[in-house]
């Protein structure tokens, strides 16, 4: 088919042995399709979604597509091609894909699209609904305040029940700077999708590209978002990922808090001190659930980061940048 046309392979595990079950290819493969650039699989392994952001579609050349495959026994067949209602060629439809647990819904990102009408690369994401073996586009998701080259749709994720979607915009200019990046949280009521939250890390910086990758827990109450160009301590562009927790009601009533950092003066709520230090300066900490916590010396979030496990006692917080 040509250079960079692409394929995807399904593997089946028997005990500890893995074998190729099927090789998935598009109906009319062409050079540059990049079929396989993004992939998703339903919980029961009966359906797969494969993105081809360089494929031609009814809109035009290089618009991009995503293809649904269904499995019967060990045989995989093409069920549908999802060609989003994109605004232009080279939209990169299929650059990111996700499925609900039962593959009744899918979301497909197109980070180079201009459906928002503000310029190339504003981006969009399309949600699809399955009825039997028929797929139809349910909604087009656009970011509020969309702008040129935000790359909204660079990453997508969907909750297990298909009611929540997270879309990354890794080149969104935010309060932290140019190309700081963001991720938008959408909620479905019936067949109506509403943007509910915009996630922006308060300790981020320009050019972090937060939103490069994203995932949701099955119940949609926790999100993890990658920032590929974040400076990790002294390592330039070392990258980072932040976990967020959705804690309140939905549809413009949700709030989201990052699981850390926790500022040192507030640790009295969490710690069991042995009394060797005075004032608000704790010298030990016992964690409940496992978490990454940044131990901070001031409100600028200076300090080191460590992973604390259930019931683990940190005997001396001096080791983590706390005097």
Secondary structure, 3 states (H helix, E strand, C coil): CCCCCCCEEEEEEECCEEEEEEEECCCCCCCCCCEEEEEEECCCCCEEEEEECCCCCCCCCCCEEEEEEEEECCEEEEEEEECCCCCCCCCCEEEEEEECCCCCEEEEEECCCCCCCCCCCCEEEEEEEEECCEEEEEEEECCCCCCCCCCEEEEEEECCCCCEEEEEECCCCECCECCCEEEEEEEEECCEEEEEEEECCCCCCCCCCEEEEEEECCCCCEEEEEECCCCECCECCCCEEEEEEECCCCCCCCCEEECCCEEHHHHHHCCCCCCCCCCCCCCCEECCCCEEEEEECCCCCCCCEEEECCCCEECCHHHHCCC
